[in-house]
Amino acid sequence: MGHPAGVTQDRRKLEQRRLQAARWLERGVSQAEVARRVGVHRQSVSRWAAQLAAGGRQALKRAPHTGRPPQLSAADRRRITQGLLRGPEALGYDTALWTAWRVAELIERECGIRYSTVHAWRVLRALGWTPQRPAGRALERNEAAIERWKRVRWPTLKKTPHGVAKRSSLSTKAD
């Protein structure tokens, strides 16, 4: 039982599919035909039929979500997103880089909920944000000079013998 990794399932649609199958089963449609109509394996319909016989349609209803309920409401998530868009400078930081500590502090300031830095990143991923990777480049960087060096100077510095053909990567080629 279960679903392929990374595939999210809409619990409401799955429940509707089971209840539709139950209606057809109650009308006397064969399990094989119900499986074809619903688009599931016949064994699933067989399991649903047994549940229907034992507990009625209530047995086919979706189970409630398990686990701890989320602490952040939709309004909290919107406030966090707005805070992220304002940038860390709005919180009084000197740089425009969001760190895990800063994100956790933003969540605590905006929502009053204290998260660890690890969970703060989980919240960011759930909001569709990705980690920032600062480009390690000097402010004095001269792109034109770098490009010229790569085109002109670097080929002369490479340690490849002049006038010798490069070796083949094929192991069957004779020298």
BELMOJO-V454779 format. One record per residue. N is the residue number from 1. PSI is psi in degrees with one decimal (none if undefined). OMEGA is omega in radians with two decimals (999 if undefined). D_FIRST is the distance of its C-alpha to the first C-alpha in Angstrom with 1 decimal. Layout:
# BELMOJO-V454779
N;PSI;OMEGA;D_FIRST, N;PSI;OMEGA;D_FIRST
This chain:
# BELMOJO-V454779
1;157.3;3.13;0.0, 2;-173.8;-3.10;3.8, 3;157.6;3.13;7.0, 4;149.1;-3.12;9.9, 5;136.2;3.09;12.2, 6;-2.3;-3.13;15.0, 7;120.6;3.10;13.7, 8;144.5;-3.10;14.4, 9;139.0;3.06;13.3, 10;107.9;-3.05;16.0, 11;-33.5;-3.13;14.9, 12;-43.1;3.13;18.0, 13;-38.3;3.11;17.3, 14;-40.7;3.12;13.8, 15;-42.7;3.12;15.6, 16;-38.1;3.12;18.5, 17;-42.7;3.11;16.4, 18;-41.5;-3.13;15.1, 19;-35.4;3.06;18.7, 20;-42.0;3.10;20.2, 21;-39.1;3.13;18.2, 22;-40.7;3.13;19.5, 23;-43.4;3.13;23.0, 24;-39.0;3.11;23.0, 25;-40.1;3.13;21.7, 26;-25.0;3.10;24.5, 27;-6.2;3.09;26.9, 28;10.8;3.10;26.2, 29;139.4;-3.10;24.4, 30;155.8;-3.14;22.5, 31;-38.5;3.14;18.8, 32;-41.4;3.13;19.2, 33;-39.8;3.09;21.4, 34;-41.9;3.13;19.2, 35;-42.0;3.11;16.3, 36;-43.6;-3.10;19.1, 37;-39.9;-3.08;20.5, 38;-25.9;3.13;17.4, 39;36.8;3.12;16.1, 40;174.0;3.10;12.6, 41;149.0;-3.13;11.7, 42;-32.1;3.13;13.6, 43;-32.7;3.09;10.9, 44;-43.7;3.13;9.5, 45;-37.4;3.10;13.2, 46;-42.5;3.12;13.7, 47;-42.7;3.13;11.3, 48;-37.7;3.13;13.1, 49;-40.8;3.11;16.4, 50;-40.9;3.11;16.0, 51;-38.9;3.12;15.3, 52;-42.2;3.14;18.3, 53;-35.8;-3.08;20.4, 54;-40.2;-3.01;19.9, 55;8.3;-3.13;20.2, 56;-169.1;-3.11;21.4, 57;-26.7;3.13;20.4, 58;-31.8;-3.13;20.2, 59;-19.4;-3.12;17.0, 60;-2.4;3.11;15.4, 61;154.8;-3.12;16.9, 62;147.3;3.12;15.1, 63;149.3;3.09;15.1, 64;156.0;3.10;17.8, 65;138.2;3.10;17.4, 66;168.0;3.10;17.4, 67;178.4;-3.10;19.7, 68;135.1;3.11;23.3, 69;148.9;-3.13;24.6, 70;142.6;-3.14;26.1, 71;-25.8;-3.09;29.8, 72;128.0;3.07;30.8, 73;175.3;3.10;31.4, 74;-38.0;3.11;31.7, 75;-38.6;3.09;35.5, 76;-44.1;-3.13;35.1, 77;-37.6;3.09;33.1, 78;-41.6;3.12;35.9, 79;-38.8;3.12;38.5, 80;-44.5;3.12;36.9, 81;-42.7;3.11;36.8, 82;-40.0;3.10;40.4, 83;-39.6;3.10;41.4, 84;-39.9;3.13;39.8, 85;-31.8;3.10;41.7, 86;-29.5;3.12;44.9, 87;160.4;-3.11;44.6, 88;-21.3;3.12;45.3, 89;-29.8;3.12;49.0, 90;-23.4;3.08;48.7, 91;-3.1;3.11;47.6, 92;8.5;3.12;50.7, 93;155.1;-3.09;49.4, 94;-31.5;-3.06;51.6, 95;165.0;-3.12;49.1, 96;26.9;-3.10;46.6, 97;125.4;3.05;43.8, 98;121.3;3.03;40.8, 99;167.5;3.14;39.8, 100;-39.6;3.14;37.0, 101;-42.4;-3.12;39.7, 102;-39.9;3.12;41.1, 103;-42.9;3.11;37.9, 104;-39.3;3.11;37.2, 105;-39.4;3.10;40.8, 106;-45.4;3.14;40.4, 107;-41.4;-3.14;37.3, 108;-41.5;3.13;39.4, 109;-44.2;-3.05;42.4, 110;-36.1;-2.98;40.8, 111;-11.8;-3.12;38.3, 112;17.9;-3.12;39.5, 113;127.4;-3.11;36.2, 114;120.9;3.10;36.5, 115;153.7;3.00;33.7, 116;166.2;3.14;33.8, 117;-34.3;3.13;34.4, 118;-45.8;-3.12;30.8, 119;-29.2;3.08;29.4, 120;-39.4;3.09;32.1, 121;-34.4;3.08;30.8, 122;-41.1;3.10;27.2, 123;-43.0;3.12;28.9, 124;-45.5;3.12;30.8, 125;-39.5;3.11;27.8, 126;-28.2;3.11;26.2, 127;-4.8;3.12;29.5, 128;13.5;3.11;29.5, 129;151.3;3.11;32.2, 130;157.6;3.13;32.4, 131;145.7;3.10;34.4, 132;140.3;3.07;38.1, 133;104.7;-3.11;39.7, 134;139.2;3.09;43.4, 135;121.8;-3.11;45.4, 136;73.6;-3.11;47.8, 137;142.7;3.13;50.8, 138;148.6;3.10;54.4, 139;-28.6;-3.10;56.1, 140;6.1;-3.04;59.1, 141;132.1;3.13;56.9, 142;99.6;-3.04;58.8, 143;-39.5;-3.12;56.4, 144;-42.0;3.13;59.2, 145;-37.2;3.13;60.7, 146;-45.0;3.13;57.3, 147;-41.5;3.11;56.7, 148;-42.6;3.12;60.2, 149;-42.3;-3.13;59.8, 150;-37.4;-3.11;56.6, 151;-39.2;-2.99;58.4, 152;-55.2;-2.98;61.8, 153;-43.8;-3.04;61.9, 154;-43.7;3.13;58.5, 155;-31.6;3.12;59.1, 156;-23.0;-3.13;62.4, 157;-18.8;-3.13;60.8, 158;144.2;-3.09;58.1, 159;62.0;3.03;58.9, 160;136.1;-3.13;58.7, 161;139.3;3.13;61.8, 162;138.1;3.07;63.9, 163;-0.2;3.14;64.5, 164;130.8;3.12;61.9, 165;146.0;3.11;59.0, 166;146.9;-3.13;55.6, 167;149.7;3.12;53.8, 168;148.7;3.09;51.1, 169;-7.2;3.11;47.6, 170;128.3;-3.11;47.5, 171;-17.1;-3.10;48.1, 172;-10.5;-3.10;49.7, 173;129.3;3.13;52.5, 174;150.1;3.11;55.8, 175;none;999;57.9
